[in-house]
Amino acid sequence: MRSRETWVLGTAGIVLAAWTMRVFALDALPPGTDRDAATNGVYALTILYEGLRPLFYRVGAPEPLIIYLQSASVALLGANIFALRLVTAIIGTLTIPALYVFVRALQVDRRLAFVSAFGLAFCVEHAHLSRLGLRAIMIPLFEMGLLYFFWRGWRSGRARDFAFAGVVLGVGYYTYLSALFLPILLATLIAYLFIFQRALARARWRGIALTFAIGGVIAAPLGVFEMVYPGAAFFRASQVTLLQHPAYSQVGLLGVIALKLISQFQMLGWVWQGQYNPLAQPLLDPIWFTFLLIGIVVCARQWRRIEMAWALIAIGVMLLPDLIGGNEIFPQELRVIGIIPPVFFVAAVGFSALFDFAKRWYKHAAFFIGIGLLSASAFNSGFTYLVQWNRAAQITDDANFNRAEVTEGEWLARQTQSVFVPLNEFARQPVRFLAGQRAPYISAVEHLDPWLDEPAWVMFPVDPSRFRFEGRAYVNDPAMFVLLRGNTVYLLPALRAEVAANLEARLRANVPAQEIRDTLGQTVARAFAITPRQYLAFAASAPKNVVRLSNPISLVGSSLDATRVQPGGALAVSLEWQTARRLSDDYMIFVHLLDVNGNVASGLDVIPGLGVYSTMLWKPGETISTHHILAVPARTPPGKYLIEIGLYNVLDQNRLDVLDANGKPVDSRVIVGAVKVAAQKSAVYDPPLRQTANFDQEILLEGYALPLTPIHPGDSVPMTLAWRGLAELDRDYSVFVHVLDPRGHIVAQADHQPQNGADPTSIWDVGEQVQDNLMLTLPTDLPAGTYQIELGWYDLKTNARLNLRDDQGQISGDHLVLQTTLEVAR
């Protein structure tokens, strides 16, 4: 057999081995699914079944190319883990021949191309990332494609090669954020070529310009989007900078950079730990790491040759995403993925140099030693990952596997009758995606009447509060459910508060449970037989009160589950929405607890339906119910608080206006109610000066505190009033306090609601004591003398005063003169 055919067959064998390494037991290794991959699957469902065609998904979500590729796979294979992983397994496998072809195009020793591809084929980390269904795996393929076509253009001068390089550069912009560094890599290599191949570089400037021009045109839609909405496009990147590194406060910026560089070097052959590195092993085993160290020396000695220097340049540039996004101690696997192909090229250079050296002394044995070392490394990688780690992973309860979510989603997909599922559990992305095998569509429903007596299941997770990535807005909410019926998921109205918390216990006492177990035999959920009629008996309804918002959403109902809450507690807010037409934008609901000064004491921002039913999916005419658990911080001061709600655009953060009857904007939020934050233990205040007064059987004065020593003009006099509520009040009264001179003229006054509005009368409980602190500021020219103080209550809207009543309930006036006077001295 001729030498060329041998190389071709050998390369084909490498690709086949790489394919095996990446697809063997693809649906089961690693077990479960990554949450981000499941999120891709949910987005794919919206493309296939809801008609969305987005350029960019909401804040922090992926660039779109992987979503469209996985949409095609899901359309062919169904909503399952294999469909998501097959796409990235193919992409990962294609990277091996792409590396081989590029190195061959460099016109270096064919052995370098073969060994580079061989090492990448059996790289455990690259194989693992190829099996996860994540978009980062596209970076090495696009990196090799870009360099291949550009190098061909550089050598040949053909415009089509430069054009193809531009296409790869532009399309690569839609793969993963690290693709932003591909133009930097290309520009760095071009600068290198301009230094050492100046004459050729001058002849190729048109081709270089063509590459960047085509790349720019293709990337322009997403680029314009990122310029218009930088906060949305780079939301995640802004959270993972060097400033978030654990050691930043101790060693500063330069120290963190030094630590990152050290850890990046250690990653290559010493130590590497992270979420996407299941074996906690470095990128290279000792054999390949030895080759790498030799290769670095060889490439550095030939630094004037771009054929050797390119890999060191590529490693340096493609380490920048991890260096800049340096919030973690160890290099993040997805951010450094672009270094893997050039690392294996440098290692192949080291292998070749070592092989040539060995041939001088052991001409015949060198070949077998080289093959033996490569084979031993490959066998160790394949056996360690596909056999040893596979066995260990199948019996390991790793949170990254999301076993409970996968088990629940697959159980839901197998059911033929209707199933009620807690919204908080269904909102977990693996559950939502895998349930899409059965119910890919989503809608909202107000009435279950047509299905009242159909048999159904209701599924409850064993641990609804287990860790989730979505954040604190996704706290367990027992009131909200979805219904899987036929091929549709229906978002249901909230349950009544008094039954939501104990619904599972009620069913468990009367209905046998079906245990739902994961592959480890652990019970992750239980299912109970129920009918929609039973569920409907538990459902609540929000009062109708239509408020129009622009664009063309209306709030048609709202309610609070309580008017009183203690610090450290929670308040449930139920909202009902409608839209007159399909929306092209994604909106976030905000729910805020406001103090008397309008400051946000607590709040949450969440996509409607906990992300399950975003506004882009809303159907015209539906009533969409959302339910929000607003935590009240333990240190919240007692008093009256307002609840404001509204919507804002996810991309530009602009709120939707509230419109009046004429369609004109009047506000950017809706006040849906007020709540009293009551102290956990009521303080008892014993006023030093006792004097009682009854104001219309509604408010009782029990006493007060005043300075008993002489005061001076211009002083601010502290005063404390002790009030007690005698009845439930439907309005907020204001108290007036007047300082009177001997002729009865007012010389100073303080009109206010108790505690400056923080504790208004409308939230007082019957029998509750209220301590009201105020300041009386005296004029600077006030004459010395004795001054009386009068006080009383009035309704600010009507100025009508409350009457002062005696012990028999008879009206004795509309104000009280205190027994204690103020003594003003000069």
C-alpha positions in Angstrom: 0.0 0.0 0.0 1.3 3.4 -0.9 2.4 5.8 1.8 -0.4 8.4 1.0 -3.1 5.7 1.2 -1.7 4.6 4.5 -1.9 8.1 5.9 -5.5 8.5 4.6 -6.6 5.2 6.2 -4.8 6.1 9.4 -6.6 9.4 9.5 -9.9 7.8 8.8 -9.3 5.4 11.6 -8.6 8.4 13.9 -11.9 10.0 13.0 -13.7 6.8 13.5 -12.1 6.4 17.0 -13.0 10.0 17.8 -16.6 9.4 16.7 -16.7 6.3 19.0 -15.2 8.3 21.9 -18.0 10.9 21.5 -21.1 8.9 20.7 -20.7 5.7 22.7 -23.7 5.5 25.1 -24.3 9.2 24.2 -27.7 9.3 25.9 -26.4 7.9 29.2 -22.9 9.2 29.5 -22.7 11.5 31.3 -25.9 10.6 33.2 -28.8 13.0 33.2 -28.3 16.3 31.4 -26.7 19.6 31.9 -29.1 22.4 32.8 -27.8 24.7 30.1 -28.2 22.0 27.5 -31.8 21.5 28.6 -32.3 25.2 28.3 -31.2 24.9 24.7 -33.8 22.2 24.2 -36.6 24.4 25.7 -35.6 27.2 23.2 -35.7 24.6 20.4 -39.2 23.7 21.4 -40.3 27.4 21.1 -38.8 27.5 17.6 -40.4 24.3 16.4 -43.8 24.7 18.1 -44.3 28.3 19.0 -42.9 29.9 15.9 -40.3 32.0 17.5 -37.3 33.0 15.3 -35.1 35.0 17.6 -31.7 36.5 16.8 -30.7 36.5 20.4 -32.4 34.9 23.4 -33.0 36.7 26.6 -30.4 38.0 29.0 -27.6 35.5 29.7 -28.9 33.0 27.2 -27.0 31.5 24.3 -26.1 32.8 20.9 -28.6 31.3 18.4 -26.6 29.0 16.1 -26.6 26.0 18.5 -30.3 26.5 19.1 -31.3 26.2 15.4 -29.0 23.2 14.9 -30.5 21.5 17.9 -34.0 22.4 16.8 -33.4 20.4 13.6 -32.2 17.5 15.6 -35.2 17.7 18.0 -37.5 17.8 15.0 -36.0 14.6 13.7 -35.3 12.7 16.9 -37.7 14.1 19.4 -37.3 16.1 22.6 -34.7 13.9 24.3 -31.2 14.1 25.6 -29.7 12.2 22.7 -31.0 14.8 20.2 -29.3 17.6 22.0 -26.0 15.8 22.4 -25.8 14.4 18.9 -25.3 17.9 17.5 -22.4 18.7 19.6 -20.9 15.2 19.2 -20.9 15.6 15.5 -19.3 19.1 15.8 -16.7 17.8 18.2 -15.9 14.9 15.9 -15.6 17.2 12.8 -13.0 19.2 14.7 -10.5 16.3 14.4 -10.4 16.2 10.6 -10.5 20.0 10.6 -7.3 20.1 12.6 -5.7 17.5 10.4 -6.6 19.4 7.2 -5.4 22.7 8.6 -2.0 21.3 9.7 -1.6 19.7 6.3 -2.3 23.0 4.7 0.7 24.5 6.6 2.9 22.2 4.5 4.7 20.8 7.4 5.5 17.2 8.1 2.4 15.1 7.6 3.3 13.4 10.9 2.4 16.6 12.7 -1.1 16.5 11.3 -1.6 12.9 12.1 -0.3 13.1 15.7 -2.3 16.4 16.4 -5.5 14.8 15.2 -4.7 11.6 17.1 -4.2 13.5 20.4 -7.4 15.5 19.9 -9.4 12.4 19.1 -8.6 10.8 22.4 -8.6 14.0 24.5 -10.9 13.2 27.5 -11.8 16.9 28.0 -12.7 17.5 24.4 -14.7 14.3 24.2 -16.6 15.2 27.4 -17.5 18.6 26.2 -18.6 17.1 22.8 -21.1 15.0 24.7 -22.8 17.7 26.8 -24.9 19.6 24.2 -23.3 22.9 24.9 -22.5 25.6 22.3 -18.8 26.1 23.4 -17.8 23.0 21.5 -18.2 24.9 18.2 -15.3 27.2 19.0 -12.4 24.8 18.1 -14.2 23.8 14.8 -14.7 27.4 13.7 -11.2 28.3 14.9 -9.7 25.5 12.6 -12.0 26.4 9.7 -11.0 30.1 9.9 -7.3 29.4 10.0 -7.6 26.8 7.2 -9.3 29.0 4.7 -7.3 32.1 5.6 -4.0 30.1 5.2 -5.2 28.8 1.9 -5.9 32.3 0.8 -2.6 33.6 2.0 -0.8 30.9 0.1 -2.8 31.0 -3.1 -4.1 34.6 -3.2 -7.5 33.3 -4.3 -10.4 35.6 -3.3 -12.7 32.7 -2.7 -10.5 31.3 0.1 -10.4 34.7 1.8 -14.2 34.9 1.3 -14.7 31.5 2.9 -12.6 32.6 5.9 -14.8 35.6 6.2 -17.9 33.4 6.2 -16.5 31.3 9.0 -15.4 34.4 10.9 -18.9 35.9 10.6 -20.9 32.8 11.4 -18.6 32.0 14.3 -19.9 35.2 15.9 -23.2 33.3 16.5 -21.6 30.4 18.3 -20.2 31.3 21.7 -18.9 34.5 23.4 -15.3 33.3 23.1 -15.7 33.7 19.3 -15.1 37.4 19.9 -11.5 36.5 20.2 -11.2 34.8 16.8 -10.9 38.2 15.0 -8.2 39.1 17.6 -6.4 35.8 16.8 -6.6 36.4 13.1 -5.4 40.0 13.5 -2.5 38.9 15.6 -1.4 36.3 13.0 -1.8 38.9 10.2 0.4 41.3 12.2 3.0 38.5 12.6 2.9 37.9 8.8 3.3 41.6 8.1 6.5 41.5 10.1 8.1 38.4 8.6 6.5 38.2 5.1 6.1 41.9 4.3 6.2 41.6 0.6 3.5 38.9 0.5 1.4 40.7 3.0 1.3 43.8 0.8 0.1 41.6 -2.1 -2.7 40.1 0.1 -4.2 43.2 1.7 -7.3 42.9 -0.6 -7.9 39.4 0.5 -7.4 40.3 4.2 -9.9 43.2 3.8 -12.3 40.8 2.1 -12.2 38.4 5.0 -13.0 41.0 7.6 -15.6 42.7 5.4 -17.6 39.5 4.8 -17.2 38.5 8.4 -18.4 41.9 9.5 -21.4 41.8 7.2 -22.5 38.4 8.5 -21.9 39.3 12.1 -23.5 42.7 11.8 -27.1 41.8 12.9 -25.8 40.3 16.2 -23.2 43.0 16.5 -25.8 45.8 16.1 -27.9 44.0 18.7 -25.0 43.9 21.1 -24.3 47.6 20.6 -28.0 48.6 21.1 -28.4 46.2 24.1 -24.9 45.7 25.6 -26.4 45.0 29.1 -28.4 42.1 27.8 -25.7 40.8 25.4 -22.9 40.8 28.0 -24.9 40.3 31.1 -23.2 37.0 32.0 -19.8 38.3 31.0 -20.1 41.2 33.4 -20.7 38.8 36.2 -17.5 36.8 35.8 -14.7 39.4 35.6 -11.3 39.3 37.4 -12.9 41.5 40.1 -15.1 38.5 41.2 -12.1 36.3 41.7 -12.1 34.9 45.3 -8.6 36.3 46.0 -9.1 39.7 44.5 -9.5 41.5 47.9 -6.3 39.9 49.2 -3.9 40.2 46.2 -5.4 42.9 44.0 -5.8 42.9 40.2 -2.1 42.1 39.3 -2.0 39.4 41.9 -5.2 37.8 40.5 -3.8 37.9 36.9 -0.6 36.2 38.2 -2.7 33.5 39.9 -4.8 33.0 36.8 -1.7 32.5 34.6 -0.3 30.0 37.1 -3.5 28.0 37.2 -3.7 28.1 33.4 -0.3 26.6 33.1 -1.1 24.0 35.8 -4.3 23.1 33.8 -2.2 21.8 31.0 -0.5 19.0 32.9 -0.7 19.3 36.6 -4.1 20.0 38.2 -7.5 21.1 36.9 -10.8 21.0 38.6 -14.2 22.3 37.5 -17.8 21.7 36.7 -17.0 20.4 33.2 -14.0 18.3 34.1 -15.5 15.2 35.6 -12.2 13.4 36.2 -10.6 16.4 37.8 -7.5 15.7 35.6 -5.3 18.2 33.6 -5.9 18.6 29.9 -2.9 16.4 29.1 -1.7 13.2 30.7 2.0 12.9 31.6 3.0 11.5 28.2 1.3 14.4 26.2 2.4 17.0 28.7 6.0 15.9 28.2 5.5 16.3 24.4 4.0 19.7 25.0 6.9 21.0 27.0 9.3 19.8 24.3 7.1 21.3 21.6 7.0 24.7 23.2 10.8 24.8 23.1 10.9 23.7 19.5 8.2 26.2 18.4 9.8 29.0 20.3 13.2 28.3 18.6 11.5 28.6 15.2 9.5 31.7 16.2 10.1 33.3 12.8 8.2 30.5 11.0 4.4 31.1 11.1 3.9 27.4 10.5 5.3 26.8 14.0 4.5 30.1 15.8 0.8 30.1 15.0 0.0 27.6 17.8 1.7 29.5 20.5 0.0 32.7 19.4 -3.4 30.9 19.3 -2.9 29.5 22.8 -2.1 32.9 24.1 -5.1 34.6 22.5 -7.6 31.8 23.3 -6.6 31.9 27.0 -7.8 35.5 27.2 -11.5 34.6 27.6 -10.7 32.8 30.8 -8.2 35.4 31.9 -10.7 38.2 31.5 -13.5 36.2 32.9 -11.4 35.3 35.9 -13.9 34.8 38.6 -12.9 31.2 39.3 -9.7 29.7 40.8 -9.3 27.1 38.1 -9.6 27.8 34.4 -13.2 27.5 33.3 -13.4 24.6 30.8 -15.8 26.3 28.3 -13.8 29.5 28.2 -10.5 27.9 27.4 -11.8 25.4 24.9 -10.2 27.3 22.0 -6.7 26.3 23.2 -7.2 22.6 22.8 -6.4 22.2 19.0 -3.2 24.3 19.1 -2.1 22.6 22.3 -2.2 19.3 20.6 -0.3 20.7 17.6 2.5 21.9 19.9 2.5 18.5 21.6 2.7 16.9 18.2 5.7 19.0 17.4 7.3 17.8 20.6 6.5 14.2 19.8 8.0 14.6 16.3 11.2 16.2 17.7 11.6 13.4 20.3 10.9 10.8 17.7 13.6 12.2 15.4 16.0 12.3 18.2 15.3 8.7 19.2 15.7 7.6 15.6 19.4 8.6 15.7 20.0 6.0 18.4 17.2 3.5 18.1 16.3 3.7 14.4 14.0 0.7 14.3 12.7 0.8 17.9 11.8 4.5 17.8 8.8 3.8 15.6 7.4 1.1 17.9 8.1 3.2 21.0 6.3 6.2 19.5 3.3 4.1 18.5 3.3 2.4 21.9 3.3 5.7 23.8 0.4 7.1 21.7 -1.5 3.9 21.9 -1.0 3.6 25.7 -2.3 7.2 26.2 -5.3 6.6 23.9 -6.2 3.3 25.6 -5.9 4.9 29.0 -8.1 7.9 28.0 -10.8 5.7 26.4 -10.8 3.2 29.2 -10.7 5.7 32.0 -13.6 7.8 30.6 -15.8 5.3 28.8 -15.4 2.5 31.3 -14.1 3.5 34.7 -15.7 6.9 35.0 -18.9 5.7 33.3 -19.3 3.0 35.9 -18.7 5.5 38.7 -21.0 8.1 37.3 -23.9 5.7 36.9 -24.0 5.3 40.7 -23.0 8.9 41.7 -25.6 11.4 42.8 -23.9 14.4 41.3 -26.1 17.6 41.3 -24.8 18.4 37.8 -26.5 15.3 36.4 -30.0 16.6 37.4 -31.2 13.1 38.0 -34.4 14.1 39.7 -35.3 16.5 36.9 -34.6 14.0 34.2 -36.6 11.3 35.9 -39.6 13.6 36.3 -39.4 14.9 32.8 -39.2 11.4 31.3 -42.1 10.2 33.5 -44.2 13.0 32.4 -43.4 12.2 28.7 -44.6 8.6 29.2 -48.0 9.5 30.6 -51.1 9.4 28.4 -53.6 11.0 30.8 -53.5 14.6 32.2 -50.9 15.5 34.8 -50.9 18.4 37.2 -47.3 19.5 38.0 -46.2 22.3 40.4 -45.0 25.2 38.3 -41.9 25.6 40.2 -40.9 22.0 39.4 -42.0 22.2 35.8 -39.9 25.4 35.4 -36.7 23.4 35.9 -35.4 23.3 32.4 -34.7 19.5 32.2 -38.3 18.8 33.2 -39.7 21.3 30.8 -37.7 20.0 27.9 -38.1 16.3 28.4 -41.9 16.7 29.0 -41.9 18.3 25.5 -41.8 14.8 24.0 -45.4 14.7 25.0 -46.5 18.3 25.4 -44.4 20.7 23.3 -47.1 23.5 23.1 -47.9 25.9 25.9 -51.0 28.0 26.6 -53.0 29.4 29.5 -56.4 28.3 30.6 -59.1 29.9 32.8 -61.7 27.1 32.9 -61.2 23.4 33.3 -64.9 22.7 33.0 -64.7 20.6 29.8 -62.3 18.2 31.5 -63.8 18.1 35.0 -64.1 14.4 35.4 -61.2 13.1 33.3 -58.8 10.9 35.3 -55.5 12.7 36.0 -52.4 12.6 38.0 -50.9 15.3 40.3 -47.1 15.0 40.7 -45.2 16.3 43.7 -41.4 16.3 44.0 -39.9 14.8 47.1 -37.7 17.8 47.6 -39.2 20.9 46.0 -36.7 23.2 47.6 -33.5 21.5 46.3 -30.9 23.7 44.7 -31.7 25.4 41.5 -29.7 27.8 39.3 -32.5 30.3 38.5 -32.1 32.2 41.7 -34.2 33.4 44.7 -37.2 34.4 42.6 -37.9 30.8 42.0 -38.6 29.8 45.6 -41.0 26.9 46.0 -44.6 28.2 45.4 -47.2 25.5 46.3 -50.0 27.6 44.8 -49.1 27.4 41.1 -49.5 24.4 38.8 -49.4 23.6 35.2 -51.6 20.9 33.5 -50.2 18.6 30.8 -53.1 17.6 28.7 -52.8 16.2 25.2 -49.9 17.9 23.5 -50.2 21.2 25.5 -49.0 22.5 28.8 -51.6 24.8 30.4 -50.6 27.5 32.9 -53.3 27.4 35.6 -54.6 30.0 38.0 -53.2 29.9 41.6 -54.7 27.7 44.3 -56.3 29.3 47.3 -53.7 29.9 50.0 -55.4 27.9 52.7 -55.2 24.7 50.6 -52.0 25.2 48.6 -49.7 24.5 51.5 -51.2 21.2 52.5 -52.6 19.8 49.2 -50.1 17.0 49.0 -50.7 16.0 52.6 -54.4 16.0 52.0 -54.1 13.8 49.0 -51.6 11.5 50.7 -54.1 10.8 53.5 -56.8 9.7 51.0 -55.1 8.5 47.8 -52.4 5.9 47.3 -49.1 7.3 45.9 -47.2 6.1 42.9 -43.5 6.3 43.6 -41.4 7.8 40.8 -37.8 6.6 41.2 -34.5 7.6 39.4 -31.9 5.3 38.0 -30.4 5.0 41.5 -33.6 3.7 42.9 -34.2 6.9 44.9 -37.8 8.3 45.1 -37.7 11.7 43.5 -41.4 12.4 43.2 -44.9 10.9 43.9 -48.0 10.9 41.9 -51.6 10.9 43.1 -54.8 10.3 41.2 -57.0 13.4 41.0 -59.6 15.0 38.6 -59.8 18.5 37.3 -63.0 18.9 39.3 -61.1 18.4 42.5 -58.4 20.9 41.5 -60.9 23.4 40.4 -62.4 23.3 43.9 -59.1 24.5 45.2 -58.5 27.3 42.7 -58.6 31.0 43.7 -59.5 34.0 41.5 -58.1 37.5 41.5 -60.5 40.5 41.7 -61.0 42.1 38.3 -59.7 45.6 37.9 -58.5 46.3 34.4 -55.4 48.5 34.1 -54.1 49.1 30.6 -50.4 49.0 29.9 -48.9 49.9 26.6 -47.9 47.4 23.9 -50.9 46.1 24.3 -50.9 44.3 27.7 -53.6 44.8 30.3 -53.5 43.8 34.0 -57.0 42.4 34.5 -56.8 41.2 38.1 -54.7 41.4 41.2 -54.8 40.3 44.8 -52.7 39.9 47.9 -53.0 36.9 50.2 -52.7 39.0 53.3 -52.8 42.6 54.5 -50.4 41.9 57.4 -47.0 40.2 57.4 -44.1 40.0 59.9 -40.5 40.7 59.1 -38.9 37.5 57.8 -42.2 36.3 56.4 -43.5 36.4 52.8 -46.4 37.9 50.9 -48.1 36.2 47.9 -49.2 38.5 45.0 -51.6 37.1 42.4 -51.8 38.8 39.0 -53.8 38.2 35.9 -52.8 39.5 32.5 -54.2 39.7 28.9 -52.7 40.8 25.6 -54.6 41.9 22.5 -52.0 40.5 20.1 -48.8 38.4 20.0 -45.8 40.2 21.4 -42.4 40.3 19.8 -40.6 41.3 23.0 -39.7 39.6 26.2 -40.9 41.3 29.4 -40.0 40.8 33.0 -42.5 41.2 35.8 -41.3 43.2 38.8 -43.0 43.1 42.2 -41.7 45.6 44.8 -42.4 46.3 48.5 -42.1 50.0 48.9 -41.7 51.9 52.2 -43.3 55.3 53.0 -40.5 57.1 51.1 -40.8 55.0 48.0 -37.7 53.0 48.6 -37.7 49.3 47.6 -37.6 47.2 50.8 -37.9 43.9 48.9 -38.5 42.9 45.4 -38.2 40.3 42.7 -38.0 40.3 38.9 -39.1 37.2 37.0 -40.1 36.1 33.6 -43.9 35.2 33.6 -44.7 31.7 34.7 -41.2 31.4 36.2 -39.8 31.4 32.7 -42.2 28.8 31.4 -44.6 31.2 29.7 -42.7 34.3 28.6 -44.6 37.2 27.1 -43.4 36.2 23.6 -45.5 33.1 24.0 -48.7 34.7 25.2 -51.8 34.2 23.1 -54.3 37.0 22.4 -57.4 36.7 24.5 -56.0 34.4 27.1 -55.9 35.3 30.8 -52.5 34.5 32.1 -52.2 34.0 35.8 -48.9 34.7 37.6 -48.2 34.3 41.3 -45.3 35.8 43.1 -43.8 35.1 46.6 -42.3 38.3 47.9 -40.0 37.8 50.8 -40.0 40.4 53.5 -36.5 40.8 55.0 -36.1 40.0 58.7 -34.9 43.6 59.3 -37.8 45.4 57.6 -39.0 48.2 60.0 -42.7 47.9 61.0 -45.1 50.1 59.1 -47.2 50.5 56.0 -45.8 49.3 52.7 -47.2 49.5 49.1 -47.0 46.8 46.5 -46.0 48.0 43.1 -45.9 45.8 40.0 -45.3 46.3 36.4 -43.4 45.0 33.3 -40.1 46.0 31.7 -38.4 45.0 28.5 -35.7 42.4 29.2 -33.4 43.9 26.6 -33.5 47.7 27.3 -34.9 47.6 30.8 -37.5 50.2 30.0 -40.8 49.8 31.8 -44.2 49.7 30.1 -46.3 52.7 30.6 -49.7 52.6 32.4 -52.3 54.3 30.2 -55.3 56.4 31.2 -58.7 56.1 29.5 -57.5 58.3 26.6 -54.4 56.1 26.0 -52.0 58.6 27.5 -49.1 57.5 29.8 -49.7 58.3 33.5 -47.2 56.1 35.3 -44.8 53.2 34.8 -46.1 51.0 37.6 -49.4 49.8 39.2 -50.0 49.9 43.0 -52.0 46.8 43.6 -52.4 47.1 47.4 -50.9 47.9 50.7 -49.6 45.7 53.5 -48.7 46.2 57.1 -45.4 44.9 58.3 -46.0 44.2 62.0 -43.3 43.8 64.6 -43.0 40.2 65.7 -43.4 41.3 69.3 -45.3 44.5 70.1 -43.3 46.9 72.2 -45.1 48.5 75.2 -44.4 52.2 75.7 -45.1 53.7 79.1 -45.4 57.4 78.6 -43.9 59.5 81.5 -46.8 62.1 81.3 -50.2 60.6 81.6 -53.3 62.1 80.0 -56.0 60.3 78.1 -58.3 61.5 75.4 -60.8 59.6 73.2 -61.2 60.7 69.6 -64.6 59.5 68.2 -64.1 56.0 69.8 -61.4 55.4 67.1 -58.2 56.7 68.6 -57.1 57.0 72.2 -54.3 59.1 73.6 -52.7 57.4 76.5 -49.9 59.9 77.3 -46.9 61.7 76.0 -43.4 62.8 76.6 -42.1 66.4 76.6 -39.0 68.2 78.0 -39.8 69.5 81.5 -36.8 71.8 81.6 -36.9 75.3 80.0 -36.2 75.5 76.3 -35.0 78.3 74.1 -36.2 80.0 70.9 -35.1 78.2 67.8 -34.9 74.8 69.6 -36.3 71.7 68.1 -38.4 70.1 70.8 -38.7 66.3 70.8 -42.2 65.0 71.6 -43.6 61.5 71.8 -47.3 60.6 71.7 -48.7 57.3 72.8 -51.8 56.3 70.8 -54.0 53.2 70.9 -56.3 52.1 68.1 -59.9 51.6 69.3 -61.4 50.5 66.0 -60.5 49.4 62.5 -60.0 52.6 60.5 -60.6 52.8 56.7 -58.5 55.9 56.2 -55.2 57.5 57.1 -55.9 60.4 59.5 -53.3 63.1 60.2 -52.5 64.4 63.6 -51.9 68.1 64.3 -49.8 69.4 67.1 -50.0 73.2 67.8 -47.9 75.3 70.1 -50.1 78.2 71.4 -49.0 81.6 72.8 -50.9 83.1 75.7 -53.3 84.7 73.3 -54.1 81.4 71.6 -52.2 82.1 68.5 -50.3 79.2 66.8 -46.5 79.9 66.9 -45.3 76.4 65.9 -46.9 73.2 64.6 -46.4 69.8 63.3 -49.0 68.1 61.0 -48.2 64.6 60.0 -49.2 61.0 59.9 -47.8 58.8 62.7 -44.1 58.1 62.4 -44.0 60.5 59.4 -46.4 58.3 57.4 -44.7 55.0 58.2 -47.4 53.9 60.6 -50.7 55.4 59.2 -54.0 54.8 61.0 -55.4 52.6 58.3 -53.0 49.8 59.3 -53.5 50.0 63.1 -54.9 46.9 64.8 -57.7 47.2 67.3 -55.9 47.6 70.7 -52.5 48.2 69.2 -50.4 50.9 70.8 -48.5 53.2 68.5 -45.6 55.3 69.6 -45.4 58.5 67.5 -42.2 60.6 67.6 -42.1 64.1 66.3 -40.2 67.4 66.5 -41.6 70.8 67.2 -39.3 73.6 65.8 -39.8 76.9 67.7 -39.3 80.3 66.0 -36.0 82.0 66.7 -37.7 85.2 67.8 -40.2 83.5 70.2 -40.6 85.5 73.4 -40.0 83.9 76.7 -43.0 82.6 78.5 -45.4 79.7 79.0 -46.9 78.0 75.9 -49.7 75.5 75.7 -49.9 72.5 73.3 -53.1 71.4 71.6 -53.5 68.4 69.4 -56.1 66.4 67.5 -56.9 64.4 64.3 -58.3 65.3 60.9 -58.9 63.7 57.5 -56.5 65.3 55.0 -58.9 64.9 52.1 -61.8 66.7 53.8 -60.1 68.6 56.6 -62.9 67.2 58.9 -61.6 66.7 62.4 -62.3 63.8 64.8 -64.3 64.8 67.8 -63.0 64.7 71.3 -65.4 62.7 73.5 -65.8 62.5 77.3 -66.4 59.5 79.5 -70.1 59.5 78.6 -69.3 59.6 74.8 -70.4 63.2 74.5 -68.6 65.5 72.1 -66.4 68.0 74.1 -64.6 69.6 71.2 -62.3 68.7 68.3 -58.9 69.1 70.0 -57.1 68.4 73.3 -55.0 70.9 75.3 -52.2 69.1 77.1 -51.8 69.6 80.8 -48.1 70.1 80.5 -46.9 73.4 79.1 -43.6 74.5 77.4 -41.4 76.9 79.3 -39.4 79.1 77.0 -36.5 81.1 78.4 -34.2 83.6 76.9 
